[in-house]
Amino acid sequence: MAARLPSAWKRFSSTITPRAAPPKAHHHAPIPDHAFPAGYALTGLHCGIKKTGGPDLAVILSTSPRPASAAACFTRNAFKAAPVVVSEQVLNNNGGRARALVINSGCANAVTGKQGMDDAWAMVRATDALLNPPSKGKSETLVMSTGVIGVNLPIAKIVAGIQSQSKQGKTLGSTFDAWERAAKAFMTTDTFPKLRARTFTVNGKEYRLAGMDKGAGMIHPDMGPPRSSGQLHATLLGCILTDAAVSPPSLQSALTYAVDRSFNSISVDGDMSTNDTIVVLANGAATDGSGAQEIDEQRDPEAYATFRDALTSFATELAQLVVRDGEGATKFVTVSVDGAATYEDARRIASQISTSALVKTALYGQDANWGRILAAAGAVPLSVPLHPTRVNVLFIPTDGSPALPLLVNGEPETVDEIRAKEILSAEDLAIRVELGLGEESAKYWTCDFSYEYVRINGDYRS
Amino acid sequence: MAARLPSAWKRFSSTITPRAAPPKAHHHAPIPDHAFPAGYALTGLHCGIKKTGGPDLAVILSTSPRPASAAACFTRNAFKAAPVVVSEQVLNNNGGRARALVINSGCANAVTGKQGMDDAWAMVRATDALLNPPSKGKSETLVMSTGVIGVNLPIAKIVAGIQSQSKQGKTLGSTFDAWERAAKAFMTTDTFPKLRARTFTVNGKEYRLAGMDKGAGMIHPDMGPPRSSGQLHATLLGCILTDAAVSPPSLQSALTYAVDRSFNSISVDGDMSTNDTIVVLANGAATDGSGAQEIDEQRDPEAYATFRDALTSFATELAQLVVRDGEGATKFVTVSVDGAATYEDARRIASQISTSALVKTALYGQDANWGRILAAAGAVPLSVPLHPTRVNVLFIPTDGSPALPLLVNGEPETVDEIRAKEILSAEDLAIRVELGLGEESAKYWTCDFSYEYVRINGDYRS
C-alpha cells in the first residue's frame, strides 16, 4: 500500500463525478424463432396497469396436450404476497404439474388481504380458461405479480386482458416477437427485457431452454421450494421453459440446486422481496410421440446431472442479467470466495462483501479500498475461524490481463494505483478472496451503489 | 392506502431534490468544568497525522493514585486491528485495571502486520511514561486508532506528540477546553465533537460520568468483552470515564449490558469495523479517602443495577450522537420492535429494518413506503414465526402529536399522505413495528441513505 495518507477528515473537500448508469439495451438482442423450446404460446400486452401504456401482462401457455412438469422456488419472506400463496397451492394441488403462467407488473398484490387472494385466483381462473384441452376442475396456472406493495390490483382490467387471448385478434404466439413482448411485460424499473435461449443435450437428444426474468430493486433473494403455509409479495420474477420431459420431483430438485447457485447468489441492494418467484416448466414437447421417458434422478442420475447443470448454467445467465440491470448500477462485479472450510462459510463471506454499502460505494467511486472488502469478510461468523495471515485479496480484470494482488497472506501489497484504477474503471470486474482454510468456494454477483440508486429509490412511489 | 398507482417504470421521469445533511454543530455545546468526573487529566493535539492540522491525538490519564477499574468491548470482526489486540492484552495482563488511554485518528493501524503491533505498543509505552506514580513493569494504557486500513502509523510523530505531555507547555488538563480538545482528536468524518457529561446517584452519593465518541461511517458495531486471541481495525470509538469506584468484573458486566443496548443497536451503513472499541474507566476519585467500597454486583445488587442503568442510559446518548452524525445523514430514526416472542427476535427485525437500503432511501426521499419496512421485517428468520395478520406498523412523530398507523392487523390503512409527509419531513422520527407475539421489545437507531453518503464514500481515499 502506498504511504499516501487518508484525507477522510476533509469531509467536504473532494467530489466524485456523478456517473449515470451506462446504457444496457445492448444486453438484449433478437433470437431466431427456431431457438425457442417447442410447445409454448405466449404474449405480452398492455392491460391498463402501467400509466406509460407499456406491456404489463404476460400470458404463457404450454400447448403440449399433457400437463407440463412444474417446479418453483418462492421467497422465504414472512409476508408472502397473494400470488405466491396461490401458486404454492396450485402446485401442491397438482402434484407438480401446470400448463400456464400469468404475470403482471406494476402492482405486487402484496399485503392486500383477502381481496388480494381473490384477485390472484381470478387471474389463475381466467388463464385456466385459455387452456386446450380444457382444464378439468383443478387450476393449472401459476401466477406472479411485481410492483408496489399494499395496493390492490385493477383486477377487471387484468381479467379482460387475459380474456382477450381467447378472442379474435389474440396475440399469443411462439415467435421472437411474442417472447419479447412477454419479457417486456415482466419489467418494472428494468431498463431492458431479459430474455435468453439455449440448447442442451441429454443422451444424444437436443432440447431447448428459454427464460425471462426481471429485477432491478429489492434484489437479495432467498428462495426455497414451495411449502404448504404462508402469506406473500416478490420482486425477482423469472420463468424458465423447456421442451424436455422431466419428472416433477427431479425438476424441483434441479431447480432448487440451480436457484441456490444463481438467483440466491445475487444482490442489488440486500433487500429480500415478498414476491420473489422462479418457475420452471418442462412440457416434453421435444419428445412427444418419441416415447422418450422423463428425465429422472433415480432412474438415470447421469442424464439428470446433465439437465441440472444445464439448468444451473442457464439460471446463472438469467440471474446475472438482473445484477447488470440493478437500479443505478454502473458495475457488474463477481465476488469469489475460495479456500473456505465449508460452502456455507464461503457463501456467507461472498454475500457480506456483495451487500456492503462501503464496498459498493467504493466500487462506484472506482476506489481500490480493499480494507472495506476485508472488514466485510471479517464481519460474519464462520464455522471455522479466519486466519488473517492466510488471507489473499485480489482484483481480477475481465480482459484476461493479470490479476492485481491487494493483500497477500494478510499483508498489504504496494498497490499500483494506476493499474487498480484501470481495472476499476471497467464495467465488469471480479474480486477474489482466498481464505486458505479448505477447498470450498462460492460466487456472488453484485453491482455498485450509485447516486442513481438513491435517486430511483428516494422517490419510488411519487 | 390510497389507490394511487405506482409509477416505478417511469424510471427517469422523476427526481428528488438532493438535500445536504443539515448542520449538526448545535449538538455540541459547552459543559461547565465542575460537571466532569474528578481525577482525570486529558488533552487533544495535532501530532501530524491529519493534513488539515486538526487534533489527531488524544491522551487521557487517570490522576487518582490507585489504578482505575477498566472494562472494554471490542469488535468481533475477524480482522482485529493492532490497537484492539494490544488493548485486550493490557486489560488481561492487569486484571481489569488501567490508568490511561491514548487515541489517534487519521489511521486505523489495521492490517498492518507486525509493524502495526510494534506501533500500538510504542503508543502504550510512551503513554505509560506519563503516569504518576510511575507504572511498575506492566503497561497500564489502552490504545485506540481510527482511519483507513492498511496504512502504517507515522509512529515517530505520534510518540513525539505523547512525549510533549511530559514537558514544559504540556496541555493536559481537566477543563471543558481539555475535554473538548480530546473529543476533537477522535474525529474522522464526524462533523462535530461528541462529548457529554451527567451525574448519577448511588446510595445517596453523587458521581459523575463523562464520555466522548466518534463514528460517521463503517458503523454497525457488534462488540463483545475482551477475549484472549485475535488480530484487528475499528471505527466506532468511545470512552466513558467516571469517578465512581466499581469492581473490575462488575464494570465489565455493566459495560457489556450497556453496549448491547446502545452501541450495538445503532447502524449507519451496516458495515462492521475492524477497530470498534468502547472503553470505560472508573477511578473512584469521588470516594477516595471516604472509605467507600467499590460498587459490586455480588455485594450490593441494587447499587450495581443503579450504576448499570445509569451507564446504559449514558451510553445510549453517546451512541445516538453517532447516528445523528452518520455520513450524509439527514434523518435520525428510532426503530422500535414490540410484542416479539424473544428479545433476540425483536433485535433481528429492528436491525434488518435499520440496515435496509430501500427503507433508508425512502426515508431520505421522505416517502411513506411502509411496504419496504414490512418486507425487511419479513426477511429475517425468527424463533417464533410472524403472523402477518397480527402485525401493526406506525410512524411516531417526535413532537408529541398522534402516531400515524400504516398497517393494522396486517391490513394497509388508508394513509393520509399529507400527514405522512409532515412526519417524514422532520429530522427526527420513529418507526414502530408491533408483532403481537409476546412481550419482548428492542430498539435500534439508524439514519437515512443520501446522495451525500455515496459522495463521501465513493472517494474516501482520494
Boltz contact constraints between the chains, C-beta under 6 A:
constraints:
  - contact:
      token1: [A, 1]
      token2: [B, 150]
      max_distance: 6.0
  - contact:
      token1: [A, 1]
      token2: [B, 151]
      max_distance: 6.0
  - contact:
      token1: [A, 6]
      token2: [B, 147]
      max_distance: 6.0
  - contact:
      token1: [A, 6]
      token2: [B, 148]
      max_distance: 6.0
  - contact:
      token1: [A, 8]
      token2: [B, 188]
      max_distance: 6.0
  - contact:
      token1: [A, 8]
      token2: [B, 189]
      max_distance: 6.0
  - contact:
      token1: [A, 8]
      token2: [B, 460]
      max_distance: 6.0
  - contact:
      token1: [A, 9]
      token2: [B, 50]
      max_distance: 6.0
  - contact:
      token1: [A, 9]
      token2: [B, 52]
      max_distance: 6.0
  - contact:
      token1: [A, 9]
      token2: [B, 188]
      max_distance: 6.0
  - contact:
      token1: [A, 11]
      token2: [B, 189]
      max_distance: 6.0
  - contact:
      token1: [A, 14]
      token2: [B, 459]
      max_distance: 6.0
  - contact:
      token1: [A, 14]
      token2: [B, 462]
      max_distance: 6.0
  - contact:
      token1: [A, 16]
      token2: [B, 458]
      max_distance: 6.0
  - contact:
      token1: [A, 16]
      token2: [B, 459]
      max_distance: 6.0
  - contact:
      token1: [A, 50]
      token2: [B, 9]
      max_distance: 6.0
  - contact:
      token1: [A, 52]
      token2: [B, 9]
      max_distance: 6.0
  - contact:
      token1: [A, 77]
      token2: [B, 378]
      max_distance: 6.0
  - contact:
      token1: [A, 77]
      token2: [B, 379]
      max_distance: 6.0
  - contact:
      token1: [A, 78]
      token2: [B, 378]
      max_distance: 6.0
  - contact:
      token1: [A, 78]
      token2: [B, 386]
      max_distance: 6.0
  - contact:
      token1: [A, 79]
      token2: [B, 374]
      max_distance: 6.0
  - contact:
      token1: [A, 79]
      token2: [B, 378]
      max_distance: 6.0
  - contact:
      token1: [A, 79]
      token2: [B, 388]
      max_distance: 6.0
  - contact:
      token1: [A, 111]
      token2: [B, 412]
      max_distance: 6.0
  - contact:
      token1: [A, 113]
      token2: [B, 411]
      max_distance: 6.0
  - contact:
      token1: [A, 147]
      token2: [B, 6]
      max_distance: 6.0
  - contact:
      token1: [A, 148]
      token2: [B, 6]
      max_distance: 6.0
  - contact:
      token1: [A, 149]
      token2: [B, 371]
      max_distance: 6.0
  - contact:
      token1: [A, 150]
      token2: [B, 1]
      max_distance: 6.0
  - contact:
      token1: [A, 150]
      token2: [B, 371]
      max_distance: 6.0
  - contact:
      token1: [A, 150]
      token2: [B, 412]
      max_distance: 6.0
  - contact:
      token1: [A, 151]
      token2: [B, 1]
      max_distance: 6.0
  - contact:
      token1: [A, 188]
      token2: [B, 8]
      max_distance: 6.0
  - contact:
      token1: [A, 188]
      token2: [B, 9]
      max_distance: 6.0
  - contact:
      token1: [A, 189]
      token2: [B, 8]
      max_distance: 6.0
  - contact:
      token1: [A, 189]
      token2: [B, 11]
      max_distance: 6.0
  - contact:
      token1: [A, 218]
      token2: [B, 358]
      max_distance: 6.0
  - contact:
      token1: [A, 231]
      token2: [B, 388]
      max_distance: 6.0
  - contact:
      token1: [A, 269]
      token2: [B, 357]
      max_distance: 6.0
  - contact:
      token1: [A, 270]
      token2: [B, 357]
      max_distance: 6.0
  - contact:
      token1: [A, 271]
      token2: [B, 356]
      max_distance: 6.0
  - contact:
      token1: [A, 271]
      token2: [B, 358]
      max_distance: 6.0
  - contact:
      token1: [A, 272]
      token2: [B, 379]
      max_distance: 6.0
  - contact:
      token1: [A, 274]
      token2: [B, 375]
      max_distance: 6.0
  - contact:
      token1: [A, 356]
      token2: [B, 271]
      max_distance: 6.0
  - contact:
      token1: [A, 357]
      token2: [B, 269]
      max_distance: 6.0
  - contact:
      token1: [A, 357]
      token2: [B, 270]
      max_distance: 6.0
  - contact:
      token1: [A, 358]
      token2: [B, 218]
      max_distance: 6.0
  - contact:
      token1: [A, 358]
      token2: [B, 271]
      max_distance: 6.0
  - contact:
      token1: [A, 358]
      token2: [B, 457]
      max_distance: 6.0
  - contact:
      token1: [A, 361]
      token2: [B, 454]
      max_distance: 6.0
  - contact:
      token1: [A, 361]
      token2: [B, 457]
      max_distance: 6.0
  - contact:
      token1: [A, 361]
      token2: [B, 458]
      max_distance: 6.0
  - contact:
      token1: [A, 364]
      token2: [B, 458]
      max_distance: 6.0
  - contact:
      token1: [A, 365]
      token2: [B, 458]
      max_distance: 6.0
  - contact:
      token1: [A, 365]
      token2: [B, 459]
      max_distance: 6.0
  - contact:
      token1: [A, 367]
      token2: [B, 461]
      max_distance: 6.0
  - contact:
      token1: [A, 369]
      token2: [B, 461]
      max_distance: 6.0
  - contact:
      token1: [A, 371]
      token2: [B, 149]
      max_distance: 6.0
  - contact:
      token1: [A, 371]
      token2: [B, 150]
      max_distance: 6.0
  - contact:
      token1: [A, 374]
      token2: [B, 79]
      max_distance: 6.0
  - contact:
      token1: [A, 375]
      token2: [B, 274]
      max_distance: 6.0
  - contact:
      token1: [A, 378]
      token2: [B, 77]
      max_distance: 6.0
  - contact:
      token1: [A, 378]
      token2: [B, 78]
      max_distance: 6.0
  - contact:
      token1: [A, 378]
      token2: [B, 79]
      max_distance: 6.0
  - contact:
      token1: [A, 379]
      token2: [B, 77]
      max_distance: 6.0
  - contact:
      token1: [A, 379]
      token2: [B, 272]
      max_distance: 6.0
  - contact:
      token1: [A, 386]
      token2: [B, 78]
      max_distance: 6.0
  - contact:
      token1: [A, 388]
      token2: [B, 79]
      max_distance: 6.0
  - contact:
      token1: [A, 388]
      token2: [B, 231]
      max_distance: 6.0
  - contact:
      token1: [A, 411]
      token2: [B, 113]
      max_distance: 6.0
  - contact:
      token1: [A, 412]
      token2: [B, 111]
      max_distance: 6.0
  - contact:
      token1: [A, 412]
      token2: [B, 150]
      max_distance: 6.0
  - contact:
      token1: [A, 451]
      token2: [B, 451]
      max_distance: 6.0
  - contact:
      token1: [A, 451]
      token2: [B, 454]
      max_distance: 6.0
  - contact:
      token1: [A, 454]
      token2: [B, 361]
      max_distance: 6.0
  - contact:
      token1: [A, 454]
      token2: [B, 451]
      max_distance: 6.0
  - contact:
      token1: [A, 457]
      token2: [B, 358]
      max_distance: 6.0
  - contact:
      token1: [A, 457]
      token2: [B, 361]
      max_distance: 6.0
  - contact:
      token1: [A, 458]
      token2: [B, 16]
      max_distance: 6.0
  - contact:
      token1: [A, 458]
      token2: [B, 361]
      max_distance: 6.0
  - contact:
      token1: [A, 458]
      token2: [B, 364]
      max_distance: 6.0
  - contact:
      token1: [A, 458]
      token2: [B, 365]
      max_distance: 6.0
  - contact:
      token1: [A, 459]
      token2: [B, 14]
      max_distance: 6.0
  - contact:
      token1: [A, 459]
      token2: [B, 16]
      max_distance: 6.0
  - contact:
      token1: [A, 459]
      token2: [B, 365]
      max_distance: 6.0
  - contact:
      token1: [A, 460]
      token2: [B, 8]
      max_distance: 6.0
  - contact:
      token1: [A, 461]
      token2: [B, 367]
      max_distance: 6.0
  - contact:
      token1: [A, 461]
      token2: [B, 369]
      max_distance: 6.0
  - contact:
      token1: [A, 462]
      token2: [B, 14]
      max_distance: 6.0
